[in-house]
Amino acid sequence: MFKKILIANRGEIAIRVIRACREMGIGTVAVYSQADADSLHVQLADESVCVGPPAGKDSYMSIPNIVSAALITGAEAIHPGYGFLSEVASFAEVCTTVGIKFIGPSVSAIEAMGDKATARETAKAAGVPTVPGSEGVLNDEGDALRIAAEIGYPVVVKATAGGGGRGIRVVEDEDELLRVLKVAQSEAAAAFGNPDVYLEKYIRSMRHIEVQILADEYGSCIHLGERECSVQTRRHQKVVEEAPSASLSPEQRQRIGAAAVKAATAVGYANAGTVEFIYTPEGNFYFMEMNTRIQVEHPVTEAVTGIDLVQWQIRIANGERLTFAQEDVEWNGHSIECRVTAQNPQKGFAPAAGLMPHVRIPGGLGVRVDTQIYSGYTMPPFYDSNLAKVIVWAPDRAQAIARMRGALDEMLVEGIPTNAGFLQTILADERYRENELSTAFLPQLMDEQGFVA
């Protein structure tokens, strides 16, 4: 087993990896920007190295600085977490070149699934259902208009290098498509360094269902069930996630899980990954994309399966085989995750930063909180607004909702606004409680409640 791992990330995911390593007897190296010198992940790691100034592009996204930190500390492997460099194929390639194990899939798998248009065609070739749309990237306006006319409006323009809900625009008619196309290409170039976009049919009433997979380097690939991720904003940012989906039968779980395994196997995938699907009211599902990293919402899968995904990422990267087969995976109870953020729902969800004089973290049976905040912590303004992930487990969904509402009531963050009250509004809504969910649910609720984002 590795003796020392560097975590190329910050915040709660860096802490999550540190804790997994500690249980496995592995030393840890934290990297931090100048703005994160007092962060909890720095305090908890065995060693720490400053990798640059506050801006993420100059620190957490600096491949030379990250790799140099690993080399000077003698780290044998790097865990990228999520975001930042986690799905950058060139980073994984540099790690391999200098003899450091990248804890994630191969460079070829990242490249195959990192480009969304290529991933879609790969899944289609593997026999996984895909949404009608363009065969690869759009060449020009004429190409876009022709394909949209063939599949029918509304359509969605997607950046091939997009991710995390970004790089997506829904288009209702031909005039709007002409207006949006160049804007979408410019946005994609600015956000992802790649202007390529592709086109898909937009399905209005749909659920966003994703499947967690694990695969080792010897050809074994299994799924760990699905997560319900339909509670998301108009900008496709997930807010509340669940496992399992209350809408899928065991048979449907088997079918969508098998499709996820097909998609992963098609690119020789090894490590943890997530295959995302559109799920229709009729029970049809279509491949959307694959995330070649650990997901923000991975704890709900851990809660219902009892499988530590981060430890298995490390074990697989170290050359170990999976010690369980598909038939060994069991799902027990229900888990919900809420993303608590430093945002003011009354002011258009404007992000906040600053000193938190007092923080109270909820606890109790079936309550887990992954967070980097503590009393006296000053949140820097340079990164995402995530404060904590509150995760609950209970024997059934109704009890899980009640437990989550209690946990959010207990949580206290002084000094900056949070979205905790907004999360309570979601959990209290009758449609949410009755599982009447689609990706349209939260935008509709926000309109009704007067929230603008």
Residue, then its C-alpha position, 0 to 999 in steps of 0.5 A: m500500500f502507498k505510504k504517503i498520498l498528496i491530496a490535490n484539493r481543498g475543503e471538505i473533499a480534501i478532509r474526506v480523503i485525509r480521513a480515509c488515508r488515516e484509517m488505512g495507515i497512509g500518510t497525507v500531504a495537504v496543498y494549500s493556497q495562501a488564502d487557505a493557510d488556516s484551513l482545516h484540511v491543512q491542520l489535519a494532514d500530516e504535512s502541508v505545502c503552499v502551492g501558490p497565491p489565492a487564485g485557484k488557477d495559480s495554486y490548485m490548478s497549477i500542475p507544476n506546483i502540485v507535482s513539485a509538492a508531491l515530489i519534494t514530500g515523497a508522495e507516491a500517489i495523488h488524489p485529485g478529489y473533485g473539481f480543479l484537476s480531477e478530470v484533466a487528462s494532462f495532469a494524470e499524464v504528468c503524474t504517470t510520467v514522473g512516477i506518481k500514481f494518479i488515483g483515478p482512471s487512465v488518461s485514455a478513459i478521462e479523454a474518452m469521457g471528458d469530451k461529452a460528444t465523444a462520450r455520447e458516441t462511445a456510449k451509443a456504440a456500446g449499446v447504451p441508450t442516448v438522447p437523439g442529437s448531433e453525431g459529434v460536435l456541431n460544425d456550423e449554424g446550418d448543421a445546428l439548424r438541420i439537426a434541431a429541425e430533425i429532432g424537434y424543439p426544444v433542444v439543448v446546446k451543450a459544451t463538449a468539455g462542460g461539467g458540474g452543470r455548466g455549459i448547458r443552454v436550453v433552446e425553444d426555437e430556431d431564432e433562439l438557436l441562432r442567438v444562443l449558438k455563438v454565445a454558447q461557443s464563446e462561453a465554452a471557450a472561456a470556461f473550459g478552453n474548448p469552444d466545441v458544442y453539440l446538440e441534444k433533444y431536450i426532454r422537459s419532464m425528466r429526472h436526473i439519475e446517476v449511477q455509481i460504478l467501481a472498476d478495478e484494473y483487472g476487468s471487474c466492473i460493478h455498479l453501486g446503485e443510483r442517486e436521485c439528483s433531480v433537485q437542481t437549479r435552472r443552472h443545473q446545480k444540484v442542491v439535494e441528492e438521495a440514494p436510492s431513487a424512490s422512483l426506481s424498482p429493483e428491475q429498473r435499478q438493474r437495467i440502468g446499472a447494467a447500462a452504466v457498467k457497459a458505458a464504463t467498460a467500453v473505455g476500459y475504466a478503472n476506479a470510481g466513476t459516475v454515469e449520469f442519465i436522463y430518466t423519463p416518466e415512462g421509465n426510459f433512460y438515456f446516457m447523458e455523461m460520465n464523470t471520471r472522478i468521485q462525486v460531491e454526493h458520493p456519501v449517500t451511496e456510502a450510506v446505503t451500501g456501507i462501501d467506502l468509495v474513497q478507500w476503494q479508489i485508493r485500493i484500486a489505484n494500488g493494484e488491488r482487485l475488487t473483493f465483492a461482485q455485483e450480487d454482493v452489493e446490497w442497499n439498505g435504508h434511504s440517504i439524503e444529502c443537502r449542500v449547505t452553501a454560503q449564499n443569500p437566497q434573499k439576494g439572488f443567492a449571492p455568494a458570501a465570505g468572511l469570519m464565522p465566529h461561531v459554528r455548530i455542527p449537527g449530530g445524532l444517529g444517522v447524521r454525517v457532516d462533511t465540512q471544512i468550517y469551524s468556529g473562528y474560520t474565515m471563509p475566503p472569497f476565491y472558491d466555491s460557496n460550499l460550506a458543508k454537506v449534511i448527510v442523513w441515513a434512515p430506514d425509509r425516505a420519510q424518516a430520512i426527510a424528518r432527520m434531515r430537517g432536524a439536522l438543518d435546524e441544529m446547524l448554526v453558522e454565524g457571521i455569513p448568510t447560508n441557504a439552510g432556510f431555502l433547503q428547509t423550504i424544499l424539504a417541507d414542500e408536499r411535492y418533494r415529500e411525495n416524490e413528485l420530482s423532475t428537474a423542473f421541480l426546483p425552478q418552479l418552487m423558486d418561482e413560487q417562493g420568489f427566489v431568483a437565481 
